[in-house]
Amino acid sequence: MNHKDVGINIRTLLKGAGPPVTEDCSIYRVPFDIRKVNEDAYTPKVVSIGPLHHNGNPRLQNMERHKFIYCDAFIERTQTSLDTWIRYIEEKETDFRRRYSENLKFSKEELVKIILVDSGFIFELFWKQYHNNVELSGNDTFLSNPFIADTISVDLLLFENQLPFHVLTDLYNLSFSTGSIVGNDHIPSFIELTFHYFDYYNKPQLNFGNNIRISHFTDLIRTFHLQHPLERRPPRDGELVAYVPSASELSEAGVNFKVLRSDCLLDLRFSEGVLQMPQLKVEDRTEILFRNMVALEQCHYPFESYITDYVSVLDFLVNTSRDVDTLVQQKVLVNWLGDTDSVANLLNSLGKNVTQSNINSDYSRLGEELNHFYGNLYNKLKSTLRRDYCNSPWQTAATIAAIVLLILSFIQTVCSVLQVLPQQ
């Protein structure tokens, strides 16, 4: 063994390991144990964005030509200087690499091409959407197909399929002065374009002008769901709850479920036997969205994992299709998948292989209150009486009549006994 050669090889390996993962990093590979539960939920189906899935799957190659077409259309229409974009990307290459958790195996030239083309494609895609799909990129019937368009919008939200938001913003701003007027058209900022494109997910109608800071599109979707800024969120110092009864068990114990009119999906409240929760619509994209938000929290927000907290509560409430039926009947859950077993399996699996060291204090208290209510014998007896004997007006009337007859019979018996006693 040549020790000198071994030393050279080891030094080469050490130097080639790349920079350490720092707080600048915000785009990760989904951890293996989480990914293996449903790999398709983290993998783009039509379009790859950024380096992690570039040339990773043959089915994504068809979109490369369309990305070139869209990128070229945006550059032509805005008269963007390619040299300006290239210089910016080259200057930011080191910073760009730090945004990813793994050492990118692309050369500088390859990385410049990926960033430039993918960014231009996104700009043109968002611009077209903003202008109500006015024909701006020639004949693009493929991308205007509703199914393809919807699949692309979901692909753009995948955690691994991201470009840093500040890079996109800077490149967009280099194309023209944001906020200026060209002809009669107002030029929207990139954050405005982004909010418009993902408006479907912006249920609380957050305003893009409220100093919202995001790392990428997955981070934006999480922000939509959280709604409140960090300082207004509950502290995460609550202990994990070992057990919470399922929805059907709680219903049998007398808990009523009621739709809460709140912009924030995570807003759950329990008071006087009523569990209020915003309505959750379970559709085809629900699993993908929640899995990617949970993966983001596991990697980047381990101490602010509010989406993961919500998923844990859903996992407690739903164990079987019977629990799904209970929540659907109470209208706090809308099942657009059709099959109740599929909904139950979906909600049960969202938190699989996920790590939690604590939970937000509101949910910890909620779990304790639900357990206390469920363990109260009086609540169960009252619920049984209401369910079995007072389930309808006629049944209630019959029950009352039976009780009255029972009381009258008892009184008659007592009177009969009292009449007999003096004679003895």
Secondary structure, DSSP 8 states (H G I E B T S, - for coil): --HHHHHHHHHHHHHTT-----TT--B----HHHHTT-GGGGS-SS---SSTTTTS-GGGTHHHHHHHHHHHHHHHHHT--HHHHHHHHHHTHHHHHHTBSS-----HHHHHHHHHHHHHHHHHHHHHHHTTT-S-SSS-HHHHSHHHHHHHHHHTT-TTS---HHHHHHHHHHHS-TT-EETTEE---HHHHHHHHTGGG-TT---TTS----SSHHHHHHHHHH-S-GGGS--S-B---S----HHHHHHTT-EEEE---S-TT--EEETTEEEE--EEE-TTHHHHHHHHHHHHHHH-TT--HHHHHHHHHHHH-SSHHHHHHHHHTTSEEE-SS-HHHHHHHHHHTTTT---S-B-HHHHHHHHHHHHHHH-HHHHHHHHHHHHHSSSHHHHHHHHHHHHHHHHHHHHHHHHHHHHGGG-
